[in-house]
Amino acid sequence: MLPSILAVLVTVSALILLAQSIVSIRQTLYIWEHPDRLRRGGRPETFEPPFHGFTVLLPARHEHEVIGETLRRLGEADYPSELVELMVICTSDDVETIEAAERAKREHGIDNATILVFENPPGKSRAMNLGLAAAKHELITIFDSEDDVSRDIFSIVNTIYLRRDVDVLQCGVQLMDFGSHWFAAHNVLEYFFWFKSRMHYFAKAGAVPLGGNTVFFKAADLAAVGGWDEEGLTEDADLGIRLSIAGKTFDVMYDAEHVTREEVPHDTKAFIKQRTRWNQGFLQILRKKEWLQLPTLLHRVLIGYVLTAPSYMAIVIASAPIMILIGATTKLPVVVSMLSFIPLLLAVVMLLISLVGLYEFGRDQRVPVKWYHYLALVITFLPYQGLLMVSAVRALLREIRGSRGWEKTAHAGRHRLGTQDAQPVSASPLDPIPQAA
């Protein structure tokens, strides 16, 4: 009796895992399936004359170490300054960040920057909604306070909006410091595959869980759907889903030279807290059930898959060793025993994809990837899956307890040091920030 029950459990689990993995691999490799996808997914070869105006929202909380350099670089954008509004948004108690932004404005002569100050309670979504209400240009975008943004980004986006029928444009974001921590290369590759390939898949499907920044919107569209959800922890994905429900058209641009560059979380604890926030935000979106209003069953299945993937993968990671052990030690039908090793086979496939992806990332970004980086990727593959599992379980427990405070990720500008092996520099401690009620 027990072998029969085990055979059914192993077979069902293995087939579900196989189906999920096929979908995931398809999305991961989507952009490389046809050369025309790579060409269309990159930047335009020529630029149109400046036409559109941009308001850049820079919500900042305890970011005095990095906000000045970010403003300086944005102030050097190759686009008419009168068509770009840089808006740093802070709470009044964040004196150091306000002073750092004011100092950058003076020292670098950034005349198109403003600092919008509001009273507590803080909250990223609240800050962006206030910025949206005060914005003076028709296109809105968000950058994080540590971002390194291409000087040509506004020319690229202006051209795409003039040449294509697009409402929402997601541009590439890329973590850079792949040798800074034991988990860094895996984190870097997640961004690489997400923005270079998977986002194109979602845009083509018309159901898009947007990435956090370097997304461009029409101000009127944001106002029509009510802006950002001030209760949610993944306000970007939530907004993308609501815009998908509203029938807006999406496009994606990833060009290695013009990605927005960011840094990996500064230690393991910071990574877990960041990933917990993302996973818990997905659970919140699931609970809201707005995604069920997507126009087709395919859209609902696709978004439901994205929102449940972290929780599902936690179960898979925890159960995979058990499945393999059952297959190796229990007398089961031959086919079932073979199916029990599917988790191991798929792990090998994903590791091989990651190794090739690290090579592609190095070639794209023109950074040297050494043999020991590949070796480290192999050695840390399983421990990294453990980090993902811990983050997913922690997110579930926080959601059950109703603990929904924003655990802020500290930024130190490590990606600006010019080397993938840069050592961590001092950073402000993680600062739990409550969301606005």
N, C-alpha and C positions, 0 to 999 in steps of 0.2 A: 504493500500500500504506500509506504513512504517513498520508495523509488519512483512510483508513478506520479505522486504529487510533486516530487522534486523535478521529474522530467517535464511536467507541464509548466512549472514555474520557470525553469531554465529556458525552455523553448519560447515561452511568451516574452520573457525579459530580453532574450537575445534578439528576437525578431523586432521588438520595439526599438531596442538600441540600434539595430542595423538600419532601420528606417530613419531614425533621427539622425544618425551619423551620415547617411547618404545625403539628406537635405543639407546638413551643416557643411559637408565637404563641397557640395554643389555651390552653395553660397560663397564659400571661401575662395573657390577657384573660378567664380563666374566671369570676372573681368578678363581672364586669360583664355576663355573658350574661343573667342573670335577677335582677330586683330582690330576690327573696326570698333570694338568696345573700348579697347585701350586708347585708340585715337580720339574717339568722341569723349571719353572720360577725362582727357587732359585739357590743358588750357588752350584758348584760341591762338592760332599762329600770328594773327594781327589783331590790333586793338582798334575799336571804334573811338571817335573823339568823346571826351567827357560829356555826359548828359545827365545821368542820374546823380542825385544827392544821397549821402549816406549819414545816418546817425549811428555812431558806435557806442554801445552800452558797455561800460566797464564796471560791473559791480565788484566792490573791493571791501574786504573785511580783514583788518590787521595784515595788510600787504605792503607795508612801508618799505620793505627790503627790495621789492621788485617793481612797484608801480611806476617809479620815476623812469626807469629804463624802458618800460613798455610804452609809456607816453612819448618818450624821445623817439623811439623807433616808428611809432604810428605817425608822429609829426613829420617824419621824413618820407611819408608815402608819396609816390610819384603820381599825384592826382591833385587837381586844384583844391587848395585848402578851404576855399569858400563853399565847396561842395561836400566837405567832410566835417562832421561835428563829433568831437571826442568828448564823451560824457562819463566822468568818473563818479560813481554813486556810492556814498558812504553814510553810515550813521554818525550823528554828531559826537558821540563819545569816542570815535576812532580818530583821535587827534593826530596820531603819528602818520597814518595813511593820508589824511587830508593835507598835512604839512608837506609830506613827500611829494604829493601831486602838485601842490602850489609851487613848491621849489622847482620841480621839473618844468612847469610852465614858464617860470621866470628865466631860469638858466638857459633854456633851449628856445625861448621865444615862440612858444606854441600858442598862437593866438586863437586857434579854433577849438581849444579845450575848455570845458566848463566842469565845475565840481558841484554835483547835486547832493545836498546834505539833507537827511531826513532823521526823524526821531525814532528811538526804539519802539517796538521790537525790531530787531534786524531780520533779514531773510533775503536770500538771493532773488527769489521770484518777486517779492515785494519791491525790491530795488529796481528790477527790470520793468515792472509795471509802472512805477513812478517815472522811470526814464522814458518809457514809451509815451506816456501822457505829455511829457515835456519836449519830445523830439520835434525837430523842425524839418527833417528831410523825409522823403517818401520811402526810402529803403532803410531797414533796421538790421543791425547785426550785433552780435555779442562776442566779445573776446574776454578771456580770463586775464587776470592781472599780471600773470607771468608770461604771457604769450609773446613769442617772436613771430611777427606777421610780415609776410612778403610786401615789399614796397609796391609791387604791381597788383596787389589783390583787388583794389578798387577798379583799376582799369580792366582786369579780367572779368570781374562780376558785371561791371557796366556793359561790357561787350556781350556777355552771355544773355543778359536781360534784353538787350537790343536785338539780338539775332534769334532768340528762341522764345517759344511760348512757355514761360516758367513763372510760377508764383513763389516757390521756395527753392533756394539753392543751397545745398550743403557742400561746403568746400572741405578739403582734406585737413586733418589734424594729425600730427605725428609726434609721439614720444621719441626722444633722441638718445638719451644716455643709457644705451643698452648694456653697458658693462659696469654700471655703477652699483648694482646689488645682485644678489644671487638670483632673484626673480625678475630682474629688469628686462632681460631679452624676451621672455615670454610676454610680459606686459607690452613691450614695444611691438611685438608681432601681432598681438590682439588689435592694436590700433591700426597697424599696417594692413591687415586683412579686412578689418571692418570698414575703414574709409576708402581703401583702394578698390575693394571688390564687393563686399557684402552690401554696402549702402547703395551701390548701383543696382543690385538685385531688388532691393526693397523699392527703390524709385521706379524701376520698370514695372513692378507689381502694383504700384500706386498706394501702398500702405507702408509708411515710413516712421520708425522710431528714431527721431533725429538725434544727432550727436550734440554735445554740450555747447560748442562754440563754433565760430566761423560759419554760422548759418545766416543766410540773408533772407529777409522777409519783406513783404509789402506791409507798411504800417496799417493800411486799411484792413488787410486780412487778419492781422493780429487783433485789432480792435473788434473785428466781427466775431471772433471766437472767444473773446474775453481775456486775451493775453495769457500770461503764465499762471498756473495753479499755485497759489501761495501756501497750500497745505502739503504739496507733494515733495518728495525727495528726488525724483527724476523728472523735473519740470520740462526738460527738453524732449524726452520720449513722449510724455503725455501731450505736449503741444503738437508734436508731429502727428500723433494719432488723431487728435481733434481736427487738425487741418486736413488730414486724409479723409475723415468723415465729411468734411465740408466740400470735398471734391477738388481741392487745390492740386495743381500740377507741381511735381518735384523734379529736380535735376541734381546731378552730383558732378563736382569737378575735383579730381585729385591729380596734382602735378607735383612730382618730387621736389622740384626747385621752389615751388610756391606754397607748400604746406605750411600750416601754422605749427610752430615747433613748441613742444612742452616737455616737462620733466616727469620722470617716474616718481611715485611717492617715496619719501626719503627713508623709510624703513618698513619692515614687515608689518608692524602694528598699524602704520599709516595706510598701507595697502589694504589690509583687512577692513579697516574702518571705511575707506573709500568704497571698496567693493560691497561691503555691507549696505552702505547707503544706496548704491545703485540697485542691488537686489531687493531691498525693502521697498524702494520706489516702484519697482515692477509689481510687487505684491499689492501695493496701494492702487496702482492702475487697474490691476485685475479686479480688486474689490469694488472699485467705482463702477465697473461694467460699461463704461462709455464705449469701449472698444467693440462691444457687441453691436453697436450701431453702424459699423463699417458696412459698405454697400453690398458686398458679396461674401459668400461662405469662404472662398479662398482667402480673402483679406482677413477675415476673422480667425481662420486657422493659422495664417502666417503670423499675425500679431500675437495670438494666443501662444503660439510656439515660442516666440521671442520672450514673452513675459514669464513663461513657466520654465524656460531652459535652465536658469541657474539652480532652481529647486530640483528639477529633474536630474540634472547632472550631478548634484550632490548625492542623490540616491544611487545613481549609476556608479560613481566613484567609490561609495561605501560598499556596494554590493558586488562589484566586479571581482574582487579577490575571492568572495564567497562562491560565486558562480564557477570560477576557475578551479577552486578547491573541490567543489562538488563533482565537476567533470573529471577531475583527475583521480578521485578516491572512491566514487560511488559507481556501482554497476548500473549503467544506463544504456539505452539504445545507442548505437554508434553515431547516428546523426545528431542525437541530443548531446552526446559528449563533445562532438565537434562544435556544435553551436555554443557550448559553454565557454569556448575559447575565443568567441567573437570579441569580447572586450579587449583581450590582449592583442588580437589582430588589428582592431581599430586604433588602439593606442599606438601601435607601431606605425600605422598609416599616418596618423596625425603628427607623430614625431617627425616622420620623413617630410611631411608638408612643411612643418616648422623649420626644419633644417634648410630646405630650399628657400623658404620665405626669408630666413635670415640672410642668405646669400643675395636674394633679390633686393632686400632692404639696403644692404651695404652697397650694392651697385647703384641703386636709385639715389641714395643720399651721398654717394662718393666718400664713404667712410670705410676704413680698413677693418674687415672682420677676420680675426686671427683664428687659427686652428683651435686654440683653447676656448674661444667663445662657443664654437660648435660643440666641443666636449662638455662644456658647462651646461649647454642647453639640454644635452642628453641626460646628464647626471641629475639635473634639477627638474626634469619633466614631471616625474611622479610627485615630488614634494610640492610643486606648483599646483597640481591638481588638488592636493590636500588643502592648500590655502584657499582655493576656490570653494571647496566643500565647507570649510570652517566659516567662510564669509556667508555662504548661503544659509547655513544653519543659524548663524548669529542673526541674520536678517529676519528669518522666520520667528525666532524667539523674541526679538525686539518688537516685531509687528503684533505678535500675540499679546505681549505685555502692554502694548500701546505706547511704547517708547519711540517717539518719532522726532527727537531733536536732531538737528543737523550737525554731524561730526565733521568739522572743517578739515580739509587737507592743507597742511602748511606748504608754502612754496619758498624755495631758496634760490631759484635761478640757476640750478646746476647745469641745465641744458645750454647755458650761455658760456660755459667755461672752455668750450672748444675741443673737448675730448670725450669719447665714449666711456673712458675709464675714470672720469673725474670722481674724486672722493666727495662724500657728502659734506656740505658746509653747514654752519649753524642755521637752524630754522626755528621760528617761533613754535611753541608747543601746539598740539592739536587743541582746538578751542570749540567745544560743543556750542552750537548756536541754535537757539530755539527758533522754530519757524513762526511766522506771524499767525496769530489766531484768525 
